Amino acid sequence: MDVVLAHSSQVTDAGTPRQISLSLRAVAFGANAEALAKASLDAEWGFTGFLGMSRNGKGVVFHIQDIHRT
């Protein structure tokens, strides 16, 4: 399953608050793909895995190895 994960938060950098936003392409296989297909989009989820190059060598893809509700 190909998905896009999104993250948004606020951090303090050198005493100044900063808004952080990130979208990242991701893939899931097998049981993780099944769990992701059933996941509610209005809930927060945590993912563990690893980063790899995309098939065409342009960009990064996050390979999901575990999914859990936070």
C-alpha positions in Angstrom: 0.0 0.0 0.0 1.3 3.4 -1.0 0.4 6.3 1.4 1.5 9.8 2.4 2.1 10.4 6.1 1.7 13.9 7.4 3.1 15.4 10.6 2.5 18.9 12.2 3.8 20.2 15.5 5.3 23.2 17.2 8.9 23.2 18.6 11.1 25.8 20.1 14.3 26.6 18.2 16.8 29.1 19.7 14.1 30.4 22.0 11.6 31.0 19.1 8.5 28.8 18.5 8.4 27.2 15.1 5.6 25.4 13.3 6.8 22.2 11.7 5.0 20.4 8.9 6.1 17.4 6.9 4.6 15.1 4.3 6.4 11.8 3.5 5.7 9.1 1.0 5.4 5.7 2.7 4.8 2.0 1.9 3.3 -0.8 3.9 3.1 -4.5 3.1 1.2 -7.5 4.5 -0.3 -7.2 7.9 0.8 -3.6 8.2 -1.0 -2.7 5.0 -4.1 -4.4 6.2 -4.0 -2.5 9.5 -3.4 0.7 7.7 -6.4 0.1 5.4 -8.6 -0.3 8.5 -7.1 2.7 10.3 -9.3 5.7 11.0 -8.0 8.8 9.3 -9.3 11.1 12.1 -7.0 9.5 14.7 -3.3 10.0 15.4 -1.0 7.0 14.6 2.6 6.2 15.3 4.8 4.4 12.8 8.2 2.7 13.0 10.3 1.6 10.1 13.2 2.8 7.9 13.9 5.3 5.2 15.0 4.2 1.7 15.4 5.6 -1.7 12.4 5.6 -4.0 12.5 3.1 -7.0 13.5 5.8 -9.4 16.2 7.1 -7.0 14.5 10.5 -6.7 13.3 11.1 -3.1 12.8 9.1 0.1 10.2 6.5 1.0 9.4 5.5 4.6 9.0 1.7 4.9 6.4 1.0 7.6 7.3 -1.9 9.8 4.8 -1.2 12.7 1.7 0.9 13.2 0.1 1.8 16.5 -2.4 4.3 17.7 -1.0 7.1 19.9 
